[in-house]
Amino acid sequence: MKVSVIQGDPVRHRTDGWTGTVAETPSRLANHAWVNRNRSSDPHPEMVPLADLEPAD
């Protein structure tokens, strides 16, 4: 299943269960997104493969 996200989308990690918000979707790395985890003390987003993300309602 191909997942597409845009900046500001709420997402959930499929296997780990954490939630976050898409910070950026770099065009040269179309299969990844930068995600800010909710409840994280780290102020920097992390790069996550789109295959590991699903929309969070």
C-alpha distance (Angstrom), angle and dihedral (degrees) to the residues before:
residue distance angle dihedral
M1 . . .
K2 3.80 . .
V3 3.77 114.2 .
S4 3.77 122.1 -160.3
V5 3.77 123.4 -170.7
I6 3.76 136.2 179.3
Q7 3.78 131.5 -152.9
G8 3.80 111.0 -72.0
D9 3.82 96.4 24.4
P10 3.82 115.3 138.9
V11 3.80 110.1 -126.0
R12 3.81 140.3 -178.9
H13 3.79 126.7 -148.0
R14 3.82 107.0 -117.9
T15 3.81 98.2 -140.4
D16 3.82 105.7 22.1
G17 3.82 96.1 42.1
W18 3.80 97.9 -139.5
T19 3.80 119.8 137.6
G20 3.76 131.4 -141.6
T21 3.78 147.0 147.5
V22 3.79 126.9 -95.4
A23 3.80 107.9 -110.3
E24 3.80 97.6 -178.0
T25 3.78 141.7 -16.3
P26 3.80 108.0 -144.1
S27 3.80 110.8 -144.4
R28 3.80 95.1 -144.2
L29 3.81 90.4 54.4
A30 3.78 99.0 45.1
N31 3.79 92.9 164.6
H32 3.83 93.3 59.0
A33 3.80 137.2 57.3
W34 3.79 133.6 -163.4
V35 3.80 107.8 -119.4
N36 3.80 131.6 -169.3
R37 3.80 107.2 -147.3
N38 3.78 117.5 -135.0
R39 3.81 112.3 -119.8
S40 3.79 93.0 19.0
S41 3.78 122.0 136.1
D42 3.81 89.2 -154.6
P43 3.84 108.0 98.3
H44 3.81 92.4 -159.2
P45 3.81 124.1 84.9
E46 3.79 120.2 -122.6
M47 3.79 127.8 -135.7
V48 3.80 111.8 -113.2
P49 3.82 128.7 -179.1
L50 3.80 111.1 -112.3
A51 3.81 88.8 -129.7
D52 3.82 87.7 67.2
L53 3.83 93.8 53.2
E54 3.79 133.9 78.7
P55 3.81 131.0 176.3
A56 3.80 114.7 -84.9
D57 3.78 113.7 -143.2
